Amino acid sequence: MPVSAIPGFLTLEHHREPLGIGERAPRLSWKNVGGSEWRQAAYEIEFLAAAGVSSSGRTESSESVLVAWPFEELGSRDGGSVRVRVWGADDEPSDWSDSVFFETGLLAASDWIARPVGPTWNEDPDSDERRPPLVRRGFEPQTTPTSARLYVSAHGVCEVELNGRRIGREAMAPGWTSYASRLKYSTYDVTDLIVSGRNAIGAWLGDGWYRGRMGWYGGFHNVFGYDIGLIAQLELRYADGSIDIIATDNTWRVSPGPIIASGIYDGETYDAREEIDGWSNGDFDDSGWERAQTRHRDPATLVAPVSPPVRCTEEVLPISLTTTPGGKQLLDFGQNLVGRLRITVAGARGDAVTISTAEILQEGELYTRPLRSAKSTDRYVLAGRPTETWEPRFTIHGFRYATVDGWPGDLASAIESGNIVARVYHTDMERIGWFSCSDASVNQLHENVVWGMRGNFVDIPTDCPQRDERVGWTGDIQVFAPTASYLYDCSGMLDSWLRDVAIEQLPDGTVPWYVPVIPAHGKWTPIRPGAVWGDVAVLTPWTLYERFGDAGILERQFESAKLWVDLVDRLAGDDHLWNEGYQLGDWLDPSAPPQDPADAKTDRYLVATAYFAWSASHLAKTAEVLGRAGDAAHYRELAAAIRAAFITEYLDPSGALSSDAQTAYSLAIKFGLVPDELFENAGQRLSQLVADAGNRIATGFAGTPAVSDALTMTGHTDRAYDLLLERECPSWLYAVDQGATTIWERWDALQPDGTVNPGTMTSFNHYALGAVADWMHRTIAGLQAATPGYREITFAPRPGGGITEASARHESPYGTVAISWIATADGLDVVMTVPTGSTARLELTGAAPIELGPGEHYFFQPTGSDHAQERLTRIL
């Protein structure tokens, strides 16, 4: 009998590599591929473990996304393989899916015997040039183990070797978390690397975020600790059931390594003459090394990761080599990126190659003022071998351009031979969303958004990747999360970061400006509550729920979200207006002075109260999803009261707002704060404000994500296109015309006269103003989730702006969702893909909605017609 559906793409939680997971009852997801009429009616999950086979039995359910674990909870080091099969209405089971192997990590504090180990020598705690150590230990297994697992973390950052071979491809591990409460560890299967006789584990260590200099205006050292150390536990299991554990303790040995200095901001200095041959091999004699010193780490704070690690995901070659007016050799990589250079070089012993990087040029020279105190310079001293290949280990830079000094030989020939390459690093998320259209400039804008996200998703969502900052600003990701969650599967990464948001949140509910928290000077310390930024606690979990269908994150973050809204409720008082206290408002409104980016056209308290209403309404929806009826009713009532207060305070009877500015109208319209009878008037005023500005943008971080939607919602989609396609400064395409390859922090980061904005806060890689891409996906292409996880989809393209075709594709939890359209004089051709397990609705302008099932659908709407003609439906 023919199979009616095929289940595949089986995953546990959000893990692509489920080795060392931390969940005791991991939820399961799969994607079915079936006919247009097929619907899942039941499933069966089978779990094969060492103890035998367990089955859920046939379970009547249509669910296939984040399905509850149907077996007993797992313990540490538990694992096996799982597979699934499904039934449709015909009562015939499908074939089994492919099996997926998984294994838990160390889930209890008592599993750990490893302690941090590091150097014993004296160091200057305030120096940027503390020399990172190497640590190692030799060991000899009883016999060939049947399995070997290595669990690794660090105070600082680390890279591990076993018997001379690097373990894993991670960079900057274990990443950046709120270290006092959560320190991630990695799990590796190293069974095949264990040999008979002498073996050795070795590790490179670096300061990283843990104790390296962090922050601006000189920054702070040792924010999370003064020590640097490896935490490693190797567990060897033998056929007879016995176990050997080799864990970091005071039997390990330590020595200075060839890394002379390393810092995230400043770069790395490496002297290859100081290399120690064979240091991580089993036969190495470490008797001349010092005994390592043990430090303290509460093992209860060691956690398995829920997000992918940082890895190299791409390599970029230089597109040109020129000589600057000052005589420097300058490489242009053609793309503003985040990573570091790898070089292959030959020269005399003691020759030194120095590489300096920056995002922008000024008067033909590398322009480093926007880096502030970050030196962004790497230096390699040659050992004198026939060829030497090197890449820094524990630093990362944001750059398009690099100068190279001291290159021995012909640099042009080296480039031609591929001996200098930029390696791109970011959290290794799966790409799940694409967009294109007939306008090349709009496509470049979208590409800039993608690159801006890649460069700033380096274990946490940062604001910028190049200067002495690079912290997890809460407001930036709050406005960008809808775009991010379309482009990449960032569910695990943002889940991890939001756990730290809850940890760092103050007892009164205040959400920090950035997470993890580091000290700061001036207005950022002490931590104060601020709208837009603090609202991340409510709005970003909801975004992840909408895009990935994960109600679990709502449950985990509910108390954090509730604390935030309750705090603002107390601050607002009985009149429900948040009109006191410090606020950033519509940060970086283009009219704000360079050194006062909070001085926007829109009243900052209007912004604060609007966001108060928006978060209260979303908290009510969150409570409803979680079955908390009492909380849902309370926050619905609160949201209604805030809305009424907003209308009374900020809106006059004609629909005019007290702040006659683009952001004010955009937030009021999108957040549902305008009465129905005044909705048209408010939309007309917003459209007029855009027109009066010459279709140039006049919004900052708060208003930019809302302005295009507000125009579209009020029937001014053509004006939204005018805004998108404007090329004069400030506008999205102004930056494109200036050669931007990422989104800028300021609309005029590079001013029309060709000079860099004089503000001390001028990044050329800052994703917040790229939040418009979410509107591009939903409105230009016309693809959006109608219910969480794309279980129901809305296709509603709104062609305009002279764009004649567009397409979007998204890998949803149920499968591929796609749309493409072409507009001609005859009408509009639309092609859509709906995955098995989802349904969709096609909403074309002027036509009645059309319900769609799984499959590919082809429709044509003749020009001037109020209906669409179905041309073909094809079963997937």
Buried (B, 14 or more C-beta within 10 A) or exposed (E): EEBBBBBEBBBBBBBEEBBBBBBBEBBBBBBBBBBBEBBBBBBBBBBBBEEEEBEBEBBEEEBBBBBEBBBEEBEBBBBBBBBBBBBBEEEEBBEEBEBBEBBBBBBEEEBBEBBBBBBEEEBEEEEBEBBBBBBBBBBEBEEEBEBBBBBBBBBBBBBBBBBBEEBBEBBBBBBBBBBEBBBBBBBBBBBEBBEEEBBBBBBBBBBBBBBBBBBBEEBBBBBBBEBBBBBBBBBBBBEEEEEBEBBBEEBBBBBBBBBBBBBBBBBBBBBBEBEBEEBBBBEBEBEEBBEBBBBEBEBEBBBBBBBBBBBBBEEBEBEEBEEBEEEBBBBBBBBBBBBBBBBBBBBEEEBBBBBBBBBBBBEEBBBBEBBBBBBBBBBBBBBBEEEBEBBBBBBBBBBBBBBBEBBBEEBEEBBEEEBBBBBBBBBBBEEBBBBBBBBEBBBBBBBBBBBBBBBBBBBBBBBBBBBBBBBBBBBBBBBBBBBBBBBBBBBBBBBBBBBBBBBBBBEEBBBBBBBBBBEBEEEBEEBBBBBBBBBBBBBBBBBBBBBBBBBBBBBBBBEBBBBBBBBBBEBBEEEBBBBEEEBBBBBBBBBBEEEEBBBBBBBBBBBBBBBBBBBBBBBBBBBBBBEBEEBBEBBBEBBBBBBBBBBEBBBEEEBBBBBEBBBBBBBBBBBBBBBEEBBEBBBBBBBBBBEEBEBBBBBBBBBBBBBBBBBBBBEBBBBBBBBBBBBEBBBBBBBBEBEBBBBBBBBBBBEEEEEBBEBEBBBBBBBBBBBBBBBBBBBBBBBBBBEBBBBBBBBBBBBBBEBEBBBBBBBBBBBBBBBBBBBEEEBBBBBBBBBBBBBBBBBBEEBEEBEBBBBBBBBBBEEEBEEBEEEEBEBB
